[in-house]
Amino acid sequence: MRKIYSLGVAACIFTTAFSFFMSGCKKTTSNPITNNMTASVNGSSFATTTASASNSNNRLLLVGVTTGTPVKEIQIWVDNPAVGSYSLTSSNVNAGNTAIYAEGPSSAMLTDYWTDSTHTGTLTISKLDNSARTVSGSFSFNAVQFYPTASTNTVSVSSGSFTDLKW
């Protein structure tokens, strides 16, 4: 009886050791980073902590936010989204194609810069998957200070991209 028990333990140890050995030989692949947004803002890097999309009533909203100090945020609103390019020329988040860059010491104290008819940009949607509920593409825009007080201060957002933002 003792021999059978010892053989069982030895077999269990061998099987466990063999499994660990074989798993160490397994080829691993890393998944690309998705669900992110990056850009250059006035020449400085912008990489999101959180990024997402919303697609409701033929209105697409892309949002990328950084945390820390200062808080930074990019919002892009587009009517009737589909794969293609869009001019960002509106200063109305309820209609039209609008881009907003906001920055401040906290999310309650942001200075907003908005596109308008003279401070414009472009959004290109390269992938829109309604089944997977994801969107990818690129963007750039120039915007003028709109809030808390309007001024002639501007911001330039360039080399923007977003990958598989989910809604």
C-alpha positions, 0 to 999 in steps of 0.5 A: 500500500505504501508503494502505491501511495509513494508512486502516486505522490511521485507521479503527481510531483512529476506531472506538476513539475512537467506542467511548470516546465512546459508552461515556461516554454509557451510563447507569449504575445502581448496585446496592443494597447487599445482604448486610448487617445494621444496627441500633441498639445502646443508641442507637449505630449498628451496621453490619456489616463481614461478614454471612451466614446459615446454613440447615441442618436447619430451623435458621436462623442470621443473623450480623453482625460488625463489625471494629475495636475493639471487635469487635461481633457479632449472632447470631439463631437461629430454628427452622423458618424461613419468612416471618413473625414469631418471638419471641426468648425462648430462651437456647439456641443448640441449640434455640428462637429466640435472639438474642445481642449480643457486644462486646469488645476482640477476638473472643477476649474478648467479653462476650455478652448473650443473650435469655431468657424475660424479655429478649425480642425479635422477628425478622420474616422478610420474604423467604426464598428457598431457591433463591437462598439469601437471607433478608431481614427485621428484628429487635429485642431486649433481652438480659442479660449471660450470658458470661463472667459472668452479671449484670444488665447489659442491652443493647437492640438496635433498628431491626435489618435485614438484606438478602439475607444469603446461605447 
